[in-house]
Amino acid sequence: MAFQDLNFDGVRALIRVDFNVPMTQLADDGSREVTDDTRIRAALPTIQHVLKTGGSVVLMSHLGRPKGQDAALSLRHILPTLEQLLGQSVKFASHCVGDEALDVTQDLASGEVALLENLRFHDEEKAGDEFFAGQLAENGDFYINDAFGTAHRAHASTAVIAKFFPEDKAFGFLMEGEVKAMERVLGHAERPVAAVIGGAKVSSKLAVLKNLLDRVDKLVIGGGMAYTFIQAQGGQVGGSLVEPDMHKEALDLLESAKAKGIEVHLPSDTLCGDGFSPDAAQETHPTNAIPEGWEGMDIGENSREKFAGALADCKTILWNGPMGVFEFDRFAKGTNRIADAIVAATNSGAYTLVGGGDSVAAVNKAGLADKVSYVSTGGGAMLEGLEGKTLPGIAAVLEV
Ligand code: AMP
């Protein structure tokens, strides 16, 4: 059933959220403040739906990478922000399991919200300990997973806990959106389908590229990883980023793509810098003839237009990874051109998903996040999903 249709009247919903938010350094008085509340805001619709339909809410999350108890990483620090965003007070349990937790969660009245202390204060969380998961489960009547960012982890609160709620479990709005988006691109995509894959290294995207070979009509490869492909084909790439030990994998991939009739686009020209710096001198060279002393920092103008042209008629587009060192404004043109082309395709009716790490940062930087169909919130989880792996946090909720 869609989350929107669930009714929580009289139900204590135990929600795994991702409140792993950036914060200020610990002040002398022991306090810290949230510096970016995006993830807390993102969880609000799910929390509010439970409250609106008559339920109460118990929130659980990890924060940082504590080794045991660590006052600096207490979720207590986020309480003021959470209370302000929710517009109501939130009870805090100084342990996520045991009496301290149950004292707060057991008698929660309809409309009330409680937050449990950092799950990772207990090693059992990351270990996926079943007994610990059972203890956590005592804090609610219904389990909701709304933490896509940790869906690729088989932790106690993200996967193992679901077995204690065989009938009473669901994705929250955030997870539901991510699952639907992935399904729409990898499962039953409208064709032609294009994947634009960029970023630093081939090695970190190889599994994604391989999985996409059975799913796309066009493959656009840019970013630092393109130079390994070009070098493997015999090109001279100057001082560009390369992974020579990936030559064979790169050539095999191109061969498989060709055999499957996929249209592959690699950059024919490259905007080079005379060093890896924001104010490096710029020259454009053919990607397979970059002189020594120069390194590929962004795709060139011809490639920009060719890539954008290839996307124009696509009905489904997946984008993961920037086309160049977009953090330096002088080398962001390629990435921005792709973002524009994806927005244009969206306006023409294409379904467009921007998933994973830096391409998300790029569309945010360009102010275009609300102009594409879906922007994923989970870097690592989205990457593993695109690799075709089963994500434990998703499987656990779907299991019957
Ligand atoms: P990834 O996390 O693998 O998607 O890689 C993103 C990073 O790749 C960004 O920080 C970019 O600056 C970097 N990147 C993209 N193109 C290049 C390039 N031509 N040379 C070096 N780094 C690049």
Residues whose N, C-alpha, C, O or C-beta is under 5 A from the ligand:
A	BS01	AMP	G198 G199 A200 K201 G223 G224 L241 G296 M297 D298 G321 P322 M323 G324 V325 F326 G357 D358
